[in-house]
Amino acid sequence: MDALNEAIGNVNDVFWTYLVIPLLALVGIYFTVRSRAVQVRLLPDMIRNFGSSPERAPDGKKAISSFQAFAISAAARVGTGNIAGVAIAIAIGGPGAVFWMWLMGMVMGSAAFVESTLAQLYKVQDKTGYRGGPAYYMQHGLRARWMGVIFAVVIIFTFGFSFIMVQSHSITAAIRNSVSTATGQPAAGWVAPLVGGALVVLVAVVIFGGVRRIAHVAQMTVPFMALIYLILGIVVVVLNIEQVPTVLGDIVGAAFGLREIGAAGVGTAIMMGIRRGLFSNEAGMGSAPNAGATASVSHPVKQGLVQTFGVYFDTLIVCSITAFIILVSNPVYGEEMGARLTQNALEANLGSWSLHLLTLIIFLLAFTSVLGNFYYSEANLYFLTGSRKALTALRLVITGMLFLGAVASLDVVWSVADVTMGVMAVVNMVAIAPLGALTLRLLKDYQEQRRQGLDPVFTRDRMPDLRGVQCWESDRTQDVAARP
C-alpha cells in the first residue's frame, strides 16, 4: 500500500507541476485581465445579490434562492479542507503554503465567476427549479457531450466517493482525538464504526429529501458553525497578537525562500498551497457551478458574483483563521497532520474544552460538506442517465462510502483525490477558456443595466445569437426580476 501511495504521489507531483498549476494560473490571469479584475471590482455587487428572491418551481414550491445555492456550495467548500487541508499544507509546505493559497484564491476568483455564470446561462429546468454545471455547459455551450460525460464521471468519483470518504474519515479522526483527550486513553475500536453508523443515518435523512432539504440544512448550519469557528480563531489571534507580525513575515518569507522553515522549500510551499487551496475553495475546478446553477435569479452574472464571494469567504477568511491558529502556536512542521494539528493548537491556547468544541465544529462542517458533495454527484449522475432510479442507487452507495471512510485508512484516497481533482480542473479549464467570451458579454450587459439604475434582467432575446440556451425565456424571467 505504501508503494502504491508513493507511486500515485509521484504522478501527482508531475501532473500538478507541469499541467494543472500552469493551466490554472494562465486561465485565472487571463480572465482577471479580460474582466478587469471582476472578482475585486464588483465585491459590493456580490453582497447585494445575496438578497434576490426566487420564483416558483414547476412543482409549485419556491425554487432555490441565490443564498441557498451559495450555502450548498459553501457547505461543500467549508469543511475539512479548511481545517484538516490547511493544516496538511502547513505541516508539509511550511507557512509559505498559506501565501500561495491566498494568491491562488484571489487569481482564481475570476475563473470562479466565469464558471458559475456559464452554469447559470446553460442551466436546464426540472421540477424543483433548475439543474446545471460544467457538464451542461459543455454539452449545450460547446456542443461536446462527450466532454460533459468525462467531467460528470470524474466529479462523481471525486466528490461522491473520494471526498465523501475523506470528510467521514476527518470527522472520525477528530472524534477519536477528542475521546482520547477526555479519557487519557487511546479511543476504543468501536468508536469509528459507531461514528460511521451515525453519519450514515444523519446523511440519509437529508439526502433522501432532495435538493431543497440539502439547501435548508446548509443554509442553517454553515453560517452558524463558521461564525463560531471564526470567533475561536480571532480569540487565539488576540491572545497571541504580539506574534502576528512574525507569523506574517514567516508566511511571506517562506513563500519566496527567504526563510527556510522546517524541511519545506519554495516548490513544496507552492505545491501544497495550491493543491490544498483548490481542495478547499474549489475555484475553477467545476464543482461550485453545480450549486450555482440551481439558483433562481434574474441575470446569470448575479449568481456568478455570489459564487465568487464564496472563494473569498473560504480562502481569505476561514482558511486564514486556521493558518493563524496553527502558526501562532509554534508548530513543529512535519510531525502532526490534518485536523489533529489544528485541534492541538487550539487546545494549547484555550484549553481542552476548545478541542472538544472544534470536534463539534468539524463534525457539522464536514457533515454539510458531505451534503454538498452528494448534490454535485446527483446533478452529474442525472446528466448521465436522466434516471431517478439511478439517483436512489447513488444515495445508497454514498452512505456506504461514508461508513467505509470512517473505518478505513485513507492515505491512498487522498492521493487519488488529488489526481481526479486535477483532471476535473483541466477539463473544466479547457471548456471555460472558449466559452468565457460569453461571460464577458453577459458582464457588460449586467453593468450597463446597473449604470442605468436598473435591476439587471437577462432574456435570450438580448443575445439572439446564443445557441444551446435552454432557459431565460422573456415572459418568465421578467416576472422574476420584477420582484425586489
HELIX and SHEET records of a PDB file:
HELIX    1   1 ASP A    2  PHE A   15  1                                  14    
HELIX    2   2 TRP A   16  VAL A   20  3                                   5    
HELIX    3   3 ILE A   21  ARG A   34  1                                  14    
HELIX    4   4 VAL A   38  ARG A   41  1                                   4    
HELIX    5   5 LEU A   43  ARG A   48  1                                   6    
HELIX    6   6 ASN A   49  GLY A   51  5                                   3    
HELIX    7   7 SER A   66  ARG A   77  1                                  12    
HELIX    8   8 THR A   80  THR A   80  1                                   1    
HELIX    9   9 GLY A   81  GLY A   85  3                                   5    
HELIX   10  10 VAL A   86  GLY A   93  1                                   8    
HELIX   11  11 GLY A   96  LEU A  121  1                                  26    
HELIX   12  12 PRO A  134  HIS A  140  1                                   7    
HELIX   13  13 ARG A  145  ILE A  155  1                                  11    
HELIX   14  14 ILE A  156  PHE A  163  3                                   8    
HELIX   15  15 ILE A  164  THR A  183  1                                  20    
HELIX   16  16 VAL A  191  ILE A  207  1                                  17    
HELIX   17  17 GLY A  210  LEU A  239  1                                  30    
HELIX   18  18 ILE A  241  GLN A  243  5                                   3    
HELIX   19  19 VAL A  244  ALA A  255  1                                  12    
HELIX   20  20 VAL A  266  ASN A  281  1                                  16    
HELIX   21  21 ALA A  288  GLY A  292  1                                   5    
HELIX   22  22 PRO A  300  VAL A  311  1                                  12    
HELIX   23  23 TYR A  312  CYS A  319  3                                   8    
HELIX   24  24 SER A  320  LEU A  327  1                                   8    
HELIX   25  25 GLY A  338  LEU A  350  1                                  13    
HELIX   26  26 SER A  352  THR A  385  1                                  34    
HELIX   27  27 ARG A  388  VAL A  407  1                                  20    
HELIX   28  28 ASP A  411  ARG A  451  1                                  41    
HELIX   29  29 ARG A  460  ARG A  462  5                                   3    
HELIX   30  30 SER A  474  ALA A  481  1                                   8    
SHEET    1   A 2 VAL A 124  ASP A 126  0                                        
SHEET    2   A 2 GLY A 129  ARG A 131 -1                                        
END                                                                             
